[in-house]
Amino acid sequence: MPQYFDEMRHETGEVRASYGKIDSWIRSTGQDIIESRKREAELFFRRIGITFNVYGDAQGAERLIPFDILPRIITGTEWGRLAKGLEQRIKALNAFIGDV
């Protein structure tokens, strides 16, 4: 059993239904093409400035905002649950700001 959560697969290793098309694309696309697309995205991020610096870091190098070339799929059911929680937190923050 994996020591991490895999968004794409169930604990059994079966691909989740929402990731079926992504899984098919990965299987039909060579790893070299996927790596090439990732490098293209990194170059694009650097060119338009989607980077950050860690001040005080000895390297002082510009770093890319972390990203994954493969999208996270959120089903309608999952989004509904997330939306309720986000709405609740926004109301709580607005109430707090109103009190302050």
PAKE-440415 format. One record per residue (C-alpha): residue number from 0; x, y, z. Coordinates in pm, 1 decimal, m for minus. Example, Ala and Ser with C-alpha at 12.3 -4.5 7.8 and 13.67 -1.06 7.14 Angstrom:
2
<site><nr>0</nr><px>1230.0</px><py>m450.0</py><pz>780.0</pz></site>
<site><nr>1</nr><px>1367.0</px><py>m106.0</py><pz>714.0</pz></site>
END
This chain:
100
<site><nr>0</nr><px>0.0</px><py>0.0</py><pz>0.0</pz></site>
<site><nr>1</nr><px>142.7</px><py>342.9</py><pz>m95.0</pz></site>
<site><nr>2</nr><px>265.3</px><py>579.1</py><pz>177.1</pz></site>
<site><nr>3</nr><px>112.2</px><py>875.5</py><pz>m6.1</pz></site>
<site><nr>4</nr><px>m220.5</px><py>980.6</py><pz>m153.3</pz></site>
<site><nr>5</nr><px>m249.2</px><py>932.4</py><pz>m529.5</pz></site>
<site><nr>6</nr><px>m516.1</px><py>1157.9</py><pz>m681.4</pz></site>
<site><nr>7</nr><px>m523.6</px><py>950.5</py><pz>m998.1</pz></site>
<site><nr>8</nr><px>m560.7</px><py>602.3</py><pz>m848.0</pz></site>
<site><nr>9</nr><px>m762.8</px><py>424.5</py><pz>m581.8</pz></site>
<site><nr>10</nr><px>m576.8</px><py>233.9</py><pz>m307.6</pz></site>
<site><nr>11</nr><px>m620.9</px><py>m76.7</py><pz>m524.1</pz></site>
<site><nr>12</nr><px>m420.8</px><py>86.4</py><pz>m804.3</pz></site>
<site><nr>13</nr><px>m725.5</px><py>122.3</py><pz>m1028.7</pz></site>
<site><nr>14</nr><px>m747.0</px><py>453.4</py><pz>m1214.8</pz></site>
<site><nr>15</nr><px>m1023.5</px><py>680.4</py><pz>m1085.6</pz></site>
<site><nr>16</nr><px>m1298.7</px><py>739.4</py><pz>m1342.7</pz></site>
<site><nr>17</nr><px>m1231.6</px><py>1114.2</py><pz>m1354.8</pz></site>
<site><nr>18</nr><px>m871.4</px><py>1045.9</py><pz>m1459.4</pz></site>
<site><nr>19</nr><px>m951.1</px><py>801.1</py><pz>m1740.3</pz></site>
<site><nr>20</nr><px>m866.8</px><py>1038.1</py><pz>m2026.4</pz></site>
<site><nr>21</nr><px>m548.0</px><py>1161.0</py><pz>m1857.8</pz></site>
<site><nr>22</nr><px>m439.8</px><py>800.1</py><pz>m1800.7</pz></site>
<site><nr>23</nr><px>m503.3</px><py>718.7</py><pz>m2167.7</pz></site>
<site><nr>24</nr><px>m300.4</px><py>1022.2</py><pz>m2274.3</pz></site>
<site><nr>25</nr><px>m9.4</px><py>926.7</py><pz>m2047.0</pz></site>
<site><nr>26</nr><px>m11.4</px><py>569.1</py><pz>m2178.4</pz></site>
<site><nr>27</nr><px>m19.3</px><py>681.8</py><pz>m2542.9</pz></site>
<site><nr>28</nr><px>240.4</px><py>959.0</py><pz>m2504.6</pz></site>
<site><nr>29</nr><px>608.0</px><py>883.7</py><pz>m2468.5</pz></site>
<site><nr>30</nr><px>789.8</px><py>992.8</py><pz>m2154.8</pz></site>
<site><nr>31</nr><px>1024.0</px><py>1200.3</py><pz>m2373.1</pz></site>
<site><nr>32</nr><px>728.8</px><py>1404.2</py><pz>m2503.6</pz></site>
<site><nr>33</nr><px>591.2</px><py>1457.3</py><pz>m2152.8</pz></site>
<site><nr>34</nr><px>935.8</px><py>1572.4</py><pz>m2033.7</pz></site>
<site><nr>35</nr><px>963.8</px><py>1802.4</py><pz>m2336.9</pz></site>
<site><nr>36</nr><px>626.5</px><py>1960.4</py><pz>m2253.8</pz></site>
<site><nr>37</nr><px>738.3</px><py>2010.5</py><pz>m1894.7</pz></site>
<site><nr>38</nr><px>1059.0</px><py>2184.2</py><pz>m2009.9</pz></site>
<site><nr>39</nr><px>855.4</px><py>2405.6</py><pz>m2246.8</pz></site>
<site><nr>40</nr><px>626.3</px><py>2505.4</py><pz>m1959.3</pz></site>
<site><nr>41</nr><px>925.5</px><py>2582.5</py><pz>m1734.8</pz></site>
<site><nr>42</nr><px>1080.8</px><py>2802.9</py><pz>m2003.8</pz></site>
<site><nr>43</nr><px>748.5</px><py>2982.1</py><pz>m2049.4</pz></site>
<site><nr>44</nr><px>715.9</px><py>3035.2</py><pz>m1672.3</pz></site>
<site><nr>45</nr><px>1066.9</px><py>3183.2</py><pz>m1658.5</pz></site>
<site><nr>46</nr><px>1005.9</px><py>3404.2</py><pz>m1963.6</pz></site>
<site><nr>47</nr><px>687.6</px><py>3560.9</py><pz>m1824.3</pz></site>
<site><nr>48</nr><px>815.9</px><py>3573.9</py><pz>m1466.2</pz></site>
<site><nr>49</nr><px>619.1</px><py>3309.2</py><pz>m1276.9</pz></site>
<site><nr>50</nr><px>905.4</px><py>3281.0</py><pz>m1028.7</pz></site>
<site><nr>51</nr><px>999.1</px><py>3375.4</py><pz>m674.8</pz></site>
<site><nr>52</nr><px>1312.0</px><py>3433.8</py><pz>m469.1</pz></site>
<site><nr>53</nr><px>1387.9</px><py>3306.2</py><pz>m121.9</pz></site>
<site><nr>54</nr><px>1552.6</px><py>3604.6</py><pz>40.9</pz></site>
<site><nr>55</nr><px>1844.5</px><py>3513.9</py><pz>260.4</pz></site>
<site><nr>56</nr><px>1899.3</px><py>3189.9</py><pz>68.7</pz></site>
<site><nr>57</nr><px>2268.4</px><py>3134.4</py><pz>m6.2</pz></site>
<site><nr>58</nr><px>2188.2</px><py>3034.9</py><pz>m365.4</pz></site>
<site><nr>59</nr><px>1978.8</px><py>3344.9</py><pz>m421.5</pz></site>
<site><nr>60</nr><px>1848.7</px><py>3193.6</py><pz>m743.2</pz></site>
<site><nr>61</nr><px>1514.1</px><py>3263.2</py><pz>m897.2</pz></site>
<site><nr>62</nr><px>1285.9</px><py>2962.1</py><pz>m851.3</pz></site>
<site><nr>63</nr><px>982.3</px><py>2849.0</py><pz>m1044.4</pz></site>
<site><nr>64</nr><px>644.6</px><py>2839.6</py><pz>m876.8</pz></site>
<site><nr>65</nr><px>591.7</px><py>2464.4</py><pz>m819.1</pz></site>
<site><nr>66</nr><px>354.7</px><py>2310.2</py><pz>m1071.2</pz></site>
<site><nr>67</nr><px>267.5</px><py>1975.3</py><pz>m1218.8</pz></site>
<site><nr>68</nr><px>232.1</px><py>1927.2</py><pz>m1593.2</pz></site>
<site><nr>69</nr><px>m60.4</px><py>1691.3</py><pz>m1525.8</pz></site>
<site><nr>70</nr><px>m380.5</px><py>1859.5</py><pz>m1407.1</pz></site>
<site><nr>71</nr><px>m561.8</px><py>1775.3</py><pz>m1085.9</pz></site>
<site><nr>72</nr><px>m915.8</px><py>1665.2</py><pz>m1169.3</pz></site>
<site><nr>73</nr><px>m1188.7</px><py>1774.5</py><pz>m928.6</pz></site>
<site><nr>74</nr><px>m1526.7</px><py>1613.1</py><pz>m983.2</pz></site>
<site><nr>75</nr><px>m1850.9</px><py>1805.0</py><pz>m942.8</pz></site>
<site><nr>76</nr><px>m1919.6</px><py>1624.6</py><pz>m614.3</pz></site>
<site><nr>77</nr><px>m1574.0</px><py>1705.1</py><pz>m478.5</pz></site>
<site><nr>78</nr><px>m1603.8</px><py>2067.8</py><pz>m592.1</pz></site>
<site><nr>79</nr><px>m1944.9</px><py>2099.2</py><pz>m423.7</pz></site>
<site><nr>80</nr><px>m1794.4</px><py>1991.3</py><pz>m92.3</pz></site>
<site><nr>81</nr><px>m1495.5</px><py>2223.9</py><pz>m135.0</pz></site>
<site><nr>82</nr><px>m1720.0</px><py>2515.4</py><pz>m232.6</pz></site>
<site><nr>83</nr><px>m1929.0</px><py>2476.5</py><pz>83.9</pz></site>
<site><nr>84</nr><px>m1614.0</px><py>2484.2</py><pz>298.4</pz></site>
<site><nr>85</nr><px>m1472.0</px><py>2783.6</py><pz>110.7</pz></site>
<site><nr>86</nr><px>m1797.9</px><py>2976.0</py><pz>143.8</pz></site>
<site><nr>87</nr><px>m1805.2</px><py>2900.4</py><pz>516.6</pz></site>
<site><nr>88</nr><px>m1449.3</px><py>3025.4</py><pz>561.9</pz></site>
<site><nr>89</nr><px>m1512.1</px><py>3341.7</py><pz>359.0</pz></site>
<site><nr>90</nr><px>m1813.7</px><py>3421.8</py><pz>575.2</pz></site>
<site><nr>91</nr><px>m1606.2</px><py>3361.2</py><pz>889.3</pz></site>
<site><nr>92</nr><px>m1322.1</px><py>3583.7</py><pz>761.7</pz></site>
<site><nr>93</nr><px>m1566.8</px><py>3858.9</py><pz>664.9</pz></site>
<site><nr>94</nr><px>m1727.5</px><py>3839.5</py><pz>1009.7</pz></site>
<site><nr>95</nr><px>m1383.4</px><py>3861.5</py><pz>1170.6</pz></site>
<site><nr>96</nr><px>m1289.2</px><py>4162.4</py><pz>956.8</pz></site>
<site><nr>97</nr><px>m1621.0</px><py>4322.2</py><pz>1045.4</pz></site>
<site><nr>98</nr><px>m1546.3</px><py>4273.8</py><pz>1416.9</pz></site>
<site><nr>99</nr><px>m1196.7</px><py>4416.5</py><pz>1386.5</pz></site>
END
